[in-house]
Structures are given as structure tokens and as C-alpha cells.
Amino acid sequence: MSGFFYGSNNRDAVVIILEASSGVIMGEGVSSDDRLLITELLGREPRGLAAVQVRNAKGEPSVIRVESLVDQKPFPTLFWLIDKELNYWLDGLEAAGNISVLQHQIDTCADLKSQLASDHASYIAARDNYMSAGIRKQLTELNYLAALQKKGIGGISDFTRIRCFHTYYAAHLVQSNVVGSMIDQHFLRGISS
């Protein structure tokens, strides 16, 4: 996603630019240095870590991809936001009540509702495509696969609701979605590099 900005609604905050088309690597393996940084950012050893899906402009992991089976349990959150600055910014947006602001817009617009449902379907398809044959077999044997295939972004089952910005934004950094786009449009106005 070329020219993508993220930052804070505070104009004095640092704005970082992710430039997928100019060197930010998407969906690569995990080095030992990555694992150490991810462990530090999470405050624990990562479980089910499959790949670094998005890196920031400094080359540090921003979004990781997680396996669909973690500790013998289904894990519906495919993309996990680990970027400290982004998490802090999104925490502030949520604390200010902005989920309800965007949810109201979705609730009152059939096109946005349709886009959101489509985003969930795309996320389910991506999770299915990333799933290895071995994990698919285990999920089937554990009788979890059918239920997992009904869970969208962040494991949500109601495809008209926003549960939290973090899960939508992690997915948005990988593949644009309506909630991530709305966050960009509503909260990044006036922020420039």
C-alpha cells in the first residue's frame, strides 16, 4: 500500500510512512532478530507465529501473521498488530469513543455494510489460503474448522459490527478494508509527513 500514513490524531506526534511499493516487505519469514523484537513488543513469547506480514519504514515488524491453530485451539485472528506506536494511537481513538462514531456510519449506510461483509469474506478466504494442509487436518479432526470458517476479522461473527480498531487495522495494513479506510479518512486528516 503505497504512501500509507499512520500516526496519531495529535499533530505533534510522529508520523511513520509505510511504503510497500518501495521496500517494505510483506509476508516474509521470521528471523531470530524479528522473534526477539516481537517477544519484546508482545511482552511474551509469540505463539503460532507464522510470518512478519508488514514492516514499518524502519524495517521493524508491524503486523505478524498467526497460524489458525495455536495450542490446539482455533485462532481466528490471522493478522496481529504489534507496532507499539500504532497500538497506542488506536488505543487513544478507541478510548475517545470513536468505535461508536464509525459504527453509526456503518449502521446507516448499506454500501458500508456491504463493504464490511465483503471484507470479512476476504479475510476468511485469506486465512483459508494461508492455512497449511496439516493445520487444516488438525482443525478438522478437532471439529473446529467449520466454526473457524464463520469467523471474520479478529474472530468476529457479526459481520456488521466493529469490535476493536486494532484487528481491523492490522488486516487493513495487509489488504485494505473499509474500517481501516474510515480510520484513515476520519483521523489522519491534517497529518502530513
Secondary structure, DSSP 8 states (H G I E B T S, - for coil): -TTEEE--SSTTS--EEE-GGGT---SB---HHHHHHHHHHHTS--SSEEEEEEE-TTS-EEEEEE-SEETTEE----EEE--HHHHHHHHHHHHTTHHHHHHHHHHT-HHHHHHHHHHHHHHHHHHHHH--HHHHHHHHHTT-HHHHTT--GGG-S-TT----HHHHHHHHHHS--HHHHHHHHHHSTT---
